[in-house]
């Protein structure tokens, strides 16, 4: 099964039998058999015909809409669930103070453990990275004794500040990267990270929905309007393992440089990636998602994409009482 991105602006997606056709005028840009399609990502000004949309819905193909600069817009979904009992248990688990705290602690521990792997590679040759690594691990130790979710979030926030101060050492001063800033990303490094996290979020939501959980009912991130708290929870341990690794590899290997960005003078989007840079980022992200990693539930190695689903299943097992606690997936 494959993930297909349609990025050519002005393209129309049509169906022909059991195939999708991406067309501009009478020219066919891409032909995809429906049987091979797991997810269709539509980037920017792309049209999709109604018969095609209906076919994709019937075939349970995940259709995601993004802006040309990596802003998640939404997805085509049947808006149905066959897992009412599981979701009821999930809702009740959200009100379980001890259960939510224990699960959130494991999520944070997994995230920091994977961040440690990223920083350790730099700390061996950089004093500042080594210093920030020590600070981050101190916060991880303190997190183990958090009394409640608010205190845990405080320790995690300080650990994240240490982490990105260490990540900053991967970038030369020309990049202007001082700290992690979300919206709008003020510099090229933050622009890349935000784009990569958007890609990861779309896949995390898809995995959670496949398992039957509600992506908006989480345990670590606060619940709120239009906030996919559980998706943000599950993706935490995968941020360093997937998104950060992809971005840092592209920068260190100079596959993406400052020449791949445009400064717009626009308040809502001060810096943006060029289309060639976006294509490199997406290609490397998909390559990382296809890499193999050991997972106990797979009885061996599986892809990172499959690992996302298996971690969502671990959450479901905790909710249902089949497992005593959530086990994060830690990089080796």
C-alpha positions in Angstrom: 0.0 0.0 0.0 1.3 3.5 -0.8 1.0 7.1 0.1 0.6 9.5 -2.9 1.0 13.2 -2.8 -0.6 15.4 -5.5 1.3 18.8 -5.6 0.9 20.1 -9.1 -1.3 23.1 -8.8 -4.4 23.1 -11.0 -4.6 19.3 -11.2 -7.9 17.6 -11.4 -8.3 14.1 -9.8 -10.7 11.8 -11.6 -11.5 8.1 -11.5 -11.3 5.7 -14.3 -12.6 2.3 -13.4 -10.6 1.3 -10.3 -7.8 3.8 -10.9 -7.2 7.4 -10.0 -6.0 9.8 -12.7 -4.3 13.1 -11.9 -4.9 15.3 -14.9 -4.1 18.8 -16.2 -6.2 19.4 -19.2 -6.0 16.3 -21.3 -2.6 15.4 -20.0 -2.4 12.5 -17.4 0.3 13.3 -14.8 -0.2 10.2 -12.7 -2.2 7.0 -12.7 -2.7 5.1 -9.4 -4.5 1.8 -9.0 -7.0 2.1 -6.1 -5.9 -1.3 -4.7 -2.4 0.1 -4.1 -3.5 3.3 -2.4 -3.6 3.8 1.4 -3.5 7.6 1.6 -3.9 10.4 -0.8 -2.5 13.8 0.2 -3.8 16.8 -1.7 -1.5 19.8 -1.5 -2.8 23.2 -2.5 -5.2 24.1 -5.3 -6.2 20.6 -6.5 -9.7 19.6 -7.5 -11.3 16.2 -6.9 -14.5 15.1 -8.7 -17.5 14.0 -6.8 -17.5 10.4 -8.2 -13.8 10.1 -7.3 -14.5 11.3 -3.7 -17.3 8.8 -3.4 -15.1 6.0 -4.6 -12.3 6.9 -2.1 -14.8 7.0 0.7 -16.2 3.6 -0.2 -12.7 2.2 -0.4 -11.6 3.7 3.0 -8.7 5.6 1.5 -7.5 8.3 3.8 -7.7 11.7 1.9 -5.8 14.6 3.5 -5.8 18.2 2.5 -2.8 20.5 3.1 -1.9 24.0 2.0 1.1 24.4 -0.4 3.2 25.5 2.7 2.3 22.6 5.0 -0.7 23.8 6.9 -3.1 20.9 7.6 -6.6 21.7 6.3 -8.6 18.5 7.0 -9.4 15.1 5.6 -12.2 13.3 3.7 -13.8 11.0 6.2 -17.0 9.0 6.5 -17.3 10.5 10.0 -18.4 7.2 11.5 -17.0 4.7 14.1 -17.7 1.1 14.6 -15.9 1.2 18.0 -18.5 2.9 20.3 -17.6 0.7 23.3 -13.9 1.5 23.0 -14.5 5.2 22.7 -16.8 5.1 25.7 -14.0 3.5 27.7 -11.6 6.1 26.4 -13.8 8.9 27.6 -14.0 7.4 31.0 -10.3 6.8 31.1 -9.8 10.6 30.5 -11.5 11.1 33.9 -9.2 8.6 35.6 -6.7 10.9 37.2 -4.2 8.3 38.1 -4.5 6.4 34.9 -4.2 9.5 32.8 -1.1 10.7 34.8 0.6 7.3 34.5 0.0 7.2 30.7 1.1 10.8 30.3 4.3 10.0 32.2 5.1 7.1 29.9 4.4 9.3 26.9 6.8 12.0 28.2 9.4 9.5 29.1 9.4 8.0 25.7 9.6 11.4 24.0 12.6 12.5 26.1 14.3 9.1 25.7 14.2 9.6 21.9 15.2 13.2 22.2 18.2 11.9 24.1 19.3 9.8 21.2 19.1 12.8 18.8 21.2 15.0 21.2 23.7 12.3 22.1 24.9 12.2 18.5 25.7 15.9 18.8 26.8 16.0 22.4 29.8 13.8 21.7 31.4 16.6 19.7 29.7 19.8 21.1 29.8 21.2 24.6 26.6 23.1 24.4 24.7 20.1 23.2 26.2 18.0 26.0 25.1 20.7 28.6 21.6 20.8 27.3 21.4 17.0 27.2 22.3 17.0 30.9 19.6 19.5 31.7 17.0 17.6 29.7 17.8 14.3 31.5 17.5 16.1 34.8 14.0 17.2 33.8 13.2 13.6 32.9 14.3 12.4 36.3 12.1 15.0 38.0 9.1 14.1 35.8 9.1 10.6 37.3 7.9 12.2 40.6 5.3 14.6 39.1 2.3 14.9 41.4 -0.2 15.8 38.6 -0.5 16.6 34.9 0.3 20.3 35.3 3.6 19.6 37.1 4.4 16.9 34.5 3.7 19.4 31.7 6.1 21.9 33.4 8.9 19.4 33.5 8.3 18.3 29.9 8.3 22.0 28.8 11.6 22.6 30.4 13.0 19.4 28.9 11.8 20.6 25.5 13.6 24.0 26.0 16.8 22.1 26.7 16.3 19.8 23.8 15.8 22.6 21.2 18.7 24.5 22.7 20.8 21.4 21.9 19.2 21.0 18.4 20.2 24.6 17.7 23.8 23.5 17.6 23.1 21.6 14.4 22.4 24.9 12.7 24.8 27.7 11.8 24.0 31.2 13.1 22.8 32.1 9.6 19.7 30.0 10.1 18.5 32.3 12.9 17.2 29.4 14.9 17.0 30.4 18.6 14.1 28.3 19.9 11.1 26.2 18.9 8.4 28.6 17.8 5.2 27.3 16.3 2.9 29.7 14.5 4.0 31.4 12.4 7.4 29.8 12.2 9.8 32.8 12.1 12.9 31.2 10.6 13.8 28.4 8.1 14.5 25.8 10.8 11.2 26.3 12.5 9.5 26.3 9.0 11.0 22.9 8.3 10.1 21.5 11.7 6.5 22.7 11.5 6.1 21.1 8.0 7.5 17.8 9.2 5.3 17.8 12.3 2.2 18.4 10.1 3.1 15.4 8.0 3.5 13.3 11.2 0.3 14.6 12.7 -1.8 13.6 9.6 -0.4 10.0 9.8 -0.9 9.8 13.6 -4.5 10.8 13.3 -5.0 8.2 10.5 -3.5 5.5 12.7 -5.6 6.4 15.7 -8.8 6.4 13.6 -7.9 3.0 12.2 -7.6 1.5 15.7 -11.0 3.0 16.6 -10.0 5.7 19.1 -11.1 9.3 19.2 -8.0 11.5 18.3 -9.5 14.4 20.3 -9.5 12.6 23.7 -6.0 12.5 25.1 -4.3 12.2 28.4 -1.2 14.4 28.4 -2.2 17.3 26.1 -5.1 19.4 27.4 -8.5 18.8 25.8 -9.8 21.7 23.8 -11.9 22.8 20.7 -10.4 21.4 17.5 -7.4 20.1 19.3 -6.5 16.4 18.5 -5.1 15.8 22.0 -4.6 12.0 21.7 -2.9 12.4 18.3 -0.6 14.9 19.8 0.0 12.4 22.7 0.9 9.5 20.4 3.1 11.5 18.1 5.3 12.8 20.9 7.7 9.9 21.0 7.8 10.0 17.1 8.7 13.7 16.8 12.4 13.1 17.5 12.5 9.6 16.0 10.9 10.7 12.6 10.4 14.4 12.0 13.5 15.8 13.8 15.8 13.2 12.3 14.5 14.0 8.8 15.0 17.7 9.2 18.4 17.5 10.8 19.6 15.0 8.2 18.6 17.3 5.4 20.4 20.2 7.0 23.6 18.4 8.0 23.9 16.8 4.6 23.2 20.2 3.0 20.4 18.7 0.9 18.4 21.8 2.0 20.1 25.1 2.5 19.1 28.7 3.2 18.8 29.1 -0.6 15.7 26.9 -0.4 13.7 29.5 1.5 11.9 32.7 0.7 11.3 35.7 3.0 7.9 37.1 2.3 7.5 40.1 4.7 4.1 38.6 5.5 3.1 38.5 9.1 1.2 35.2 8.8 4.0 33.5 6.8 7.3 35.4 7.2 9.4 32.5 5.7 8.4 29.7 3.5 10.1 26.7 1.8 10.4 26.6 -2.0 8.7 23.8 -3.8 11.9 21.9 -4.5 12.7 22.0 -0.8 9.2 20.8 0.1 9.6 17.9 -2.3 12.9 16.9 -0.6 11.3 17.1 2.8 8.3 15.0 1.8 10.5 12.4 0.1 12.8 12.0 3.0 9.9 11.9 5.4 8.2 9.1 3.5 11.6 7.3 3.3 11.9 7.5 7.1 8.4 6.2 7.6 9.3 3.2 5.5 12.4 2.4 7.6 12.3 -0.7 9.8 12.2 -0.6 13.5 11.8 -3.4 16.1 8.3 -3.5 17.7 7.2 -6.2 20.2 3.6 -6.2 18.8 5.0 -7.0 15.4 7.1 -9.9 16.7 10.1 -8.3 14.9 10.7 -5.4 12.7 8.1 -3.3 11.0 7.9 0.2 9.4 7.7 3.4 11.4 4.3 3.9 9.7 3.0 0.6 11.1 4.7 1.4 14.4 2.4 4.5 14.8 -0.6 2.2 14.5 0.8 -0.3 17.0 1.4 2.4 19.5 -2.2 3.5 19.1 -3.1 -0.1 19.8 -1.0 -0.1 22.9 -3.1 3.0 24.1 -6.3 1.0 23.3 -5.1 -2.0 25.3 -4.4 0.2 28.4 -7.8 1.8 28.0 -9.5 -1.6 27.8 -7.5 -2.9 30.8 -5.6 -5.5 28.8 -2.2 -4.0 29.7 -1.3 -2.4 33.0 0.5 0.6 31.5 1.5 2.2 28.2 4.9 1.3 26.8 6.5 4.0 24.6 8.6 3.0 21.6 12.2 4.1 22.2 14.9 4.4 19.6 18.1 2.4 20.0 
